[in-house]
Amino acid sequence: MSDVTIFHLEMTHASQLNAKSDAKGLIVTKAKLPQFEFNRFLYQFAGEAWEWTDKLGWSEQQWKSYSEDPHLHLYVAYFEGSPAGYFELQQQTNGQVEIMYFGLGVRFIGKGMGGYLLSEAIKQAWALPNTKRVWVHTCSLDHPSALKNYQARGFSLFKTETEQ
């Protein structure tokens, strides 16, 4: 099995955002009613191609606890009425907000939507009360443009790890 490189990125001020404003037809909506089944669907929808496996074995109760946490915020991107992607923001201690999951469904990759969706994720993270830092991690299993997209939006690399 190959080593996996994990990249940890951060943004320490909202002014660092280099936003993409062309929505490419995406409409981003906050899911105001927690439904663990929807979080689970989106996780598989966006993550299957990139080997997201950490939550695949979760029970319904684990999904429910995760998705109903008041510190977790789910946003869904729709294209022509169909889910195209999503992001989850988790408010953490000391004003930290982590972009827990961010992704597009395979059919929507390569259409210029990722920069806009990430810009919306960052804007929503900074809009949460008392945000002092927005951070995210990605890895070498992710789409080849993922790291570039995070950096192009204004994130800075603060740690790199290698795991087997």
ChimeraX attribute file (.defattr): number of C-alpha atoms within 10 A of each C-alpha:
attribute: neighborCount
match mode: 1-to-1
recipient: residues
	/A:1	4
	/A:2	6
	/A:3	10
	/A:4	13
	/A:5	15
	/A:6	17
	/A:7	18
	/A:8	18
	/A:9	20
	/A:10	21
	/A:11	24
	/A:12	17
	/A:13	14
	/A:14	17
	/A:15	10
	/A:16	12
	/A:17	19
	/A:18	16
	/A:19	18
	/A:20	17
	/A:21	11
	/A:22	12
	/A:23	17
	/A:24	13
	/A:25	11
	/A:26	20
	/A:27	16
	/A:28	21
	/A:29	12
	/A:30	14
	/A:31	13
	/A:32	9
	/A:33	9
	/A:34	17
	/A:35	13
	/A:36	18
	/A:37	13
	/A:38	15
	/A:39	22
	/A:40	17
	/A:41	11
	/A:42	23
	/A:43	24
	/A:44	18
	/A:45	18
	/A:46	24
	/A:47	20
	/A:48	14
	/A:49	13
	/A:50	15
	/A:51	11
	/A:52	15
	/A:53	12
	/A:54	7
	/A:55	12
	/A:56	12
	/A:57	8
	/A:58	12
	/A:59	9
	/A:60	12
	/A:61	10
	/A:62	13
	/A:63	18
	/A:64	17
	/A:65	11
	/A:66	15
	/A:67	22
	/A:68	15
	/A:69	12
	/A:70	11
	/A:71	12
	/A:72	18
	/A:73	22
	/A:74	21
	/A:75	21
	/A:76	24
	/A:77	22
	/A:78	16
	/A:79	16
	/A:80	9
	/A:81	9
	/A:82	11
	/A:83	18
	/A:84	24
	/A:85	28
	/A:86	26
	/A:87	26
	/A:88	22
	/A:89	24
	/A:90	20
	/A:91	23
	/A:92	13
	/A:93	8
	/A:94	10
	/A:95	15
	/A:96	18
	/A:97	27
	/A:98	20
	/A:99	20
	/A:100	17
	/A:101	19
	/A:102	23
	/A:103	26
	/A:104	23
	/A:105	18
	/A:106	15
	/A:107	10
	/A:108	16
	/A:109	15
	/A:110	10
	/A:111	8
	/A:112	13
	/A:113	21
	/A:114	23
	/A:115	21
	/A:116	20
	/A:117	29
	/A:118	21
	/A:119	21
	/A:120	20
	/A:121	22
	/A:122	27
	/A:123	15
	/A:124	15
	/A:125	25
	/A:126	23
	/A:127	11
	/A:128	15
	/A:129	9
	/A:130	12
	/A:131	19
	/A:132	16
	/A:133	18
	/A:134	25
	/A:135	21
	/A:136	19
	/A:137	18
	/A:138	19
	/A:139	18
	/A:140	15
	/A:141	15
	/A:142	16
	/A:143	14
	/A:144	10
	/A:145	10
	/A:146	18
	/A:147	19
	/A:148	13
	/A:149	16
	/A:150	25
	/A:151	16
	/A:152	15
	/A:153	19
	/A:154	22
	/A:155	24
	/A:156	17
	/A:157	17
	/A:158	11
	/A:159	11
	/A:160	13
	/A:161	10
	/A:162	11
	/A:163	8
	/A:164	7
